[in-house]
Each structure stands twice: as structure tokens, then as C-alpha cells.
Amino acid sequence: MTSYRYIAIDQYGQRQRGVLELPDEQALMASLQQQSLELLTFKLGQPWVWRQPRVGTQALILFCVQMEQLLQAGVPLLQAVAELADQNEHAGMMAALRTVQRDLEAGRLLSQALQAQPKVFPPLLGQLVDAGERTGQLPEIFGHLTRTLSWQAELLSQIRRGLTYPAVLCVMVALAAYVMLTFLVPQMASFLQSLGQELPWSTRLLLALSDGMMAYGGWLLLGVIALVGAFMLAMRRSPVFAFFLDQRLLRLPVIGRLLHQLVLARLCRFLGLMYQTGIPLLQALAWCQPLLQQRVMEQALSEVHQRVQAGESLTAGFAATQQFPPLMLRMLSVGETTGALDRMLFQLAVFYDREVQSQLQLVLRLLEPALTIALGMMLLFLMAAVMLPVYDSFSSLRY
């Protein structure tokens, strides 16, 4: 298959751009003619990444809402996708839906078409659509996906809103330190040194920091960038290092608890959703592993999968990993006993959602005063380093 970047014109005289993977040029022209498009020009190869419109969560939520409504109204699947592709105002989603439409016309299932575009449609979407195709509950699946994606978007929005003030304060502290060391202190250095007496340690330290920043500031910035780059490269290339880092993050006093409860909320919601839609438990456990986005918990869930596959109960498998709290184990035991496992998982998801919000507020309440105190201490150090030699100079004068 060859990738073609094409520019075509529709029946209204408007230009259309897109990418198709087809065997040859004749197939390209035939595919465009089926869409009532006339080929103008084409090139080989995929477009540059920076030119590909990014599909965000809100576009995916709107897609799921519209699909649920159209399928509930009895619109055929292919027609529903075609209508959404024609009416969509988001360039990235429109191109993705046109590709899905072509896959459906070629005889592929909707889940296969969605999974063929992992950069646009997340794995959860393709997996649940696969379950909906098997059980005949495709409209209900899109309804579940709408609520799940909305929950993720709301949680991410809360985190961003909460971190806005601390981020701005961190930038202000960094800018204040830079201006102090590169502009204010060098202007005061000659005055402090002209006092003709031994400077206190705070003043000498301030002058040394200023000289070091003036002389090696650029190298320091390059070193920080290189260190961050090496850290990111190690995260991607070394699974051992990435696992070690995730392990250390979970053991942090406040941040670790927040991350752990966030992963538990995600696990309970996704596992409950998959189990409710008819996905077998073993398959649901396997599909949930990459969705956790935390390597330590992924390994724990993999162990649970192996134990359940070997014949152990779900509760016993979770308990053996020692990564899940007693409350979750008790609720899972009740769910297995009563046959209401999905309901218990959803109740746990709601509980951990509240815990995540509570822990997030606690972190923000601790972070804001800590940054304010750091800024105050920096200003206090500056005042002490400047005023102490001046005070000593005036106190040594004789009248």
C-alpha cells in the first residue's frame, strides 16, 4: 500500500485535502470519484507531523454523542459515519472519519477502522466498540464512552485549573531570581565592596551567585536542557528506569497517594465499563493494563490476570499483589459473591474520584504557601545580604 497526499475539488468547487493508502494511482482516482471528488494533484508519503491537525478530547466526545444519537435513531452505521465526516468542522476528525468511512466501505468492522488510527482514537474506544459489535449494544457503548471521556476531560480540567496559580508563581520566582542575580546585584556589587570592611557570608554568597550566573548562566541553561532531554530519553528507552521512577513516585508522601488513587479510579471505571458491556473478565483485565498509564500498577494488574487465568478468584488475585487497598478488596469480594461486580466497581470509581479531588486540593493547599514562603525567603535573603554590610558600616562610624 502507498500513501498519497492529494488535493481534490468537490462538486461545490471547494478544495479538499487528505491522505489515502491505496495500491496505485488508479485506485486513488477511483476512491475520490466515489466521494464525488475530482483529483487535482497528489504526492507520495505521509504529511509532516506538524501539519496534521490534532484531535482533542472534546472532538472525541462530540463524535461519541453524535454516533449514539444517530444509531439510536436507526441510521445505518456507514451512513452515520459519512454524515459526520461531511458535517464535521474539525479538520483532523473529518480526515479520520473519511478514512473510517473508506474502511467500512471496504468491508472492515467499525472497531477495526477505529483501531487502525491509534493516534486519533484511543485504545479504549476501539475495544469497547468491538464489544458493542459483538453484543449488539453499539449505541449504548457510545453513551458509556461519552460519560467516560467527559469524566477524563473534567478531571484533567480540574488539575489544570488547580495548577495554574502554582505554575505562575513558580515562573515569577524564577524571573525574580534571574533579575536579582543578573541586574540588581551587579549594580550593587561595587557599592558593597567599597565599604572597606569584611562582608558577611550572606553578601559573599550573593555576589558569588551573581558572578556565577553572569559567567555561566548560558551553560547552566544548556545543562538543564541536556539533563531533561537525557531524562526523557531514559524514560523512553529504558523500561527498568521508567519502572523505577514510577515506583519512587508512588512512595512519595502526598503525591504518591494522589497518583495511586487516580490509577485506582481509572482501573475501577474502565474495568467496570468493560465488564458491564459483556467483555470477558480475562480480556478486560488484559485490555485495562495499558490504560492505567502507571507501570507498577500495570505489572500488578498483569499478575492479577495471570492468577485469575490460573483459577484464582478476582479478589484473591488483587490481594496477592499487595498494591490494592482493603476497601477495594472487600467491595470486589461482595461484587463476586452477589454477581454485581460492575456495580461495585462503579461505586469504587466514584469513591476514588472524590478521594482524588480531595487529595488534589490538599496538594494545592500545600503547594501555594510553600511557593509563597520560598519567594519571601529569597527576598529576605536579598535584604539581609545587602543591608547587613550597610548597617555594619554605619555602626562603625564615630561622631
N, C-alpha and C positions, 0 to 999 in steps of 0.2 A: 504494500500500500504506500502511496506517495501523498505527502501533504501539499495542498495547493492553497496559496493565498490569492483570493480572487476579488475583483471589483466588478459588479454587475449592475444592471439597471432594471428596475421593476416596471410594471405596466403604467405606473403613475409618473414615470420619468425620474424617480429618486434613485440615487446610488446606494447600493448595498455592499458591504464588505464582510468577509468571513473566511473561514478556514475549513477545508474538506479533505478527508483522507480517502482517496479513491485510487483504483488501479491505473487509470490513464486519463488523457485529456478528453477522450470521447465520453467517458463516464462522468467527468466533470460537467461537460456541456449538457449531457442528458439529465443529470441531477438538478442543474439550475433550471432547465426547461420545465421540469416537473413543478418547480416552485414559481413558475411564471417569471423567470429572470432571464435576462439576456447578458451573456458574458461580454465584458469589455476587455479586461486584462487579467492576467494571473501570473504568479511567481511560485517557485518551488520553495518549500521549507516552512517551518513554523515561524510566527511573528515573534519579535523581541518581547521579553517578559514585561518590560516597562510599558509596552503598548497594549497589553491585554487588560481590559477593564476588570477590576476586582469585584467579585460578587460578595457582598456583605451578608450579615445575618438577617437584616431586615428584608432584603430581597428574597432570601430563602423562606422567611416566614410568610411573606406575601404569596409566594409560589404555592406553599402548602395550603394556605387559606383558600386560594382560588381553585386549586385542584380538588379540595374537599367539596366546595360548593358546586363545581361543575359535575363531579362524579355523583354527588347526591341528587343532582337534578336529572341524572340519566344521560348525560352527554357521553358519547363513546370516548375511550381513552385517547386514541390518536387525534380525534377532533379537538379534544380539550387541550392537548399539548400544542397543537397547531394554532389554536386561537390565542393561547397565552404567548406563543412565540411572535405572533403578528402584533399583539397589542402591548407587549412589554416595552416599557420606556428605558429600562436598564440595558445598556449595550452588551455587557458581559452575560447577563442572564438570557437576553434574546439570542445571542450566538449559541449559548449552551443548549437552550431549548430547541433551536433548529437542528442541532446535532442529535438531540434525543429524538426529535421527530423523524429524522432520516434513519436512525437505528430502528425505531418502531416500524417504519415502512419496510425495512429490510428483514423483518421477522423477529427481531430481538425483543425480549421482555423489557418492561419499564425498569425493573431493578437492575438488569444488565446494562441498560443505557445510562442509568444514573451512576453506577459503579465504574463505568468507563471514563468518567470525568471526576476523579477524586479531588482535583483542585477547586472544583465548583461545588459539588455536592458531598457533604461529609459522609463517612462510612455508616454512621447511624441511620441516615436517611435511606441509603440503598438496602441496608439489612432489614429495616422494618417494612419497606415496600415489598421486599421479597417475601416476608411473612404474610403481608396483606394479599399478595397474589396467590399464595398457597391456600389461605383460609377464606378468600373471597370477601375480605373486610378492608378493601383498599381505601374507601372514603373515611372509615373510622381511623385508619392508620395515619392519614394526613391530618386528621384532627388531633391525634396524640402528638404528632410531630410539631404541629403549631404550638401546642402548650409547652412542649419540652424546649423547643428553640426559643420561645418567649421567656421561659424561666432562665435559660442561659444568658440571653441578652440582658434581662433585668439585673441579674446578679453581676454581670460584667459592668453594667452601667453604674451600679451602686459602688463597686470597687473603684471605678474611675472617678466618680464624684467625690468619694472619700479621700482619694489620694491626691486630688488636685491641689488643695491647700498645702499639704506637706511638700509636694514637689515644687511648688512656687517658693516656699520658704527655703528649701534646700538650694535652689538657684540663687536666691537673694543672699544666703550665707556665703556661697561660693563667690559671687560677684563682689560682695563686701570684702572678703578676704583678699581677692585679687587686687582690687583698687587700693586697699590699705597697704599691701606689700609692694606694689609697683608704682604707686603715685604718691601716697601720703607720707609713708615712712622715708623714702629717699629725699623728699624735701625737708624733712625734719632731722635727717641724719647729721648734716653739717652743724646745725644748731646744738644738738645734743653733745656732739664731740667737742664743740668749742667751749663747753662749760669748764673744762680743765680739771675734772675730777674723775675718779673711778666710777664707771657706770654700773648700776645694779645688774644682776644676772638677767632680769626680765628685759631690760633695754638691750643688752648684748645679744640675747636670743632673738629679739625682734629685728635688730639690724642684720644679724646673720641670715635670718629667714628672708629678709628683703633682698639681700645681696644674692642669695641662692636663687630666688625667684627671678631676679633680673638676669642672672647669668645662665641659668639652666632651665628656665620656665618652658622654653620650646621643647627641649629634650625630655623634660618631665611629662609634657603632654603627649609626645610621641611614645614614651614608655608606657603611659597609661593605656593609650590606644592599642599598642602591641600586646600588652598584658590581657586586655579584654578580648582581643582577637584570638590570642592563644587559648584563652579560657573557653571561648565559644567553639573553637576548632576541637579542643579536647572533649568537649561535651558531645560533639557530633561523631567523632572518630573513635572514641574510647568508651564502650559500654560500661567498663569497670569504673572509670572515673565518674560517669554520669550516675551510675547506681550509688556510688559512694556519696556523691553530692546530695542526691535525693534522700539518702539515709540520714545524712547530717541535718538536712533541713527539717525532717520530721522530728528531730530531737531538740530543736530549738524551743525555749520555754513557752513563748506565746505564738510565734509564727508557725511552729510545728503543729500545735494543736489546731490552729486555723486551717492549715493545709490538710491535715488528717480528716477533719470534719467535712471539708469541701469535697474530698475524694469519696468519703462515705456517702454524702448526699448524692453525688453523681452516680455512684455504683447502685445505690438503692433505687434511684429513679429509673436508670436505664435497664437494670435487671428486672424490675417490676414491670416496666413497659414491654419488654421483650416477652416475658413470661405471660403477660396478660393477652398479648396478641397471638399466642399459640406457638411461639418458638420453643423447641425442646430445651430443657434446663441446661443440658451439657453444651448445646450450641450457644445458648445465651451467655453462659459463663465464658466461653471462648471469645465471643464477639465483644464482650464488655471489657476485656483486658486492655486493648489499645485505646479505649475510650477514657480510661482513668487518667492518663497523662501523668502518671507517677510510677516510677519504675519499681519501687519497693512494694507498693500495693499491687502492681501488675504481677509481680512474682508471687505474692501471696495468693492472688486470685487464680493464678495458674496452678498453684499447689492444691487449691480447693477443687479446681476442675479435675485434677488427677485423682484426688481422693474420692470424689463423687463417682467418677468413672470406674473406680475400683470397687464400688459398692457401699461406701460410707454415706451417711445422711448428710444433707447440706449443712446442718448446724454443726455436726461433728467436724466436717471439713473446714468450716470457718474457724471453729475453736482451736483446731490443731495448729493454725498459723500464728496464733497469739498476736495478730495485728488488728483484731476487731473487738470492740468494747462489749462488756457483758450485756448491756441493754439490747444491742443488736442481736446477740446470740439468743436471748430469751424470746425476742419477737419472732425470729426465724423459727425457733422451736414451736412456738404457738401456731405460726403460719403453716408449718409442715403437718402439725397434728390436726388442725382444723380444715386443711385444704384451702386456706385463704392466704397463700404465700404472697400473691401480688398485692393484696390489700395491706398486709403487714409491711411490705417493702415500701409502699407509697406513704404509709404513716411514718416510717423511719425517715424517708426522704424529707417530709415536711418538718419533722423534728430537727434533723441536721441542718436544714435550711435556716431555721430560726437560730440554731447554735452558731452557724457561720456568720449570720448578721450580727449576733451578739459579740462574737469574738472579733469581728472586723471593727465594730465600734470601739471595743476595748483597745485594739491596736492603735487606732487613730487617736483615741484619747491619750494614749501614752506617747505617741509619736509627736504630736503637736507641741506639748510642753517641753519635750526633750530637745526639739529643734530650737524652740524659743530660748531655752536655757543655754544652748550652745552658742547662739548668736549673742546673748547677753554676756557670756563668759569671754567671748572673743573681744567684745568691746571693752569689757573690764580689764582684760589683759593689756589692750592697747593704751587705755588711760593710765594704768599703773606704770607701763614701760615708759611712757612719755612724761608723766607728772612727777614720778619719784625723783629722777635726777634734777628736775627743776626745783622741786621742794628742797632737796638737799643743798642745792646751790644757794637758794635764798636763805636757808637756815644758817649757812656758814658765814654770811655777811655780818660785819661788825659795824655798829653805828657809834 
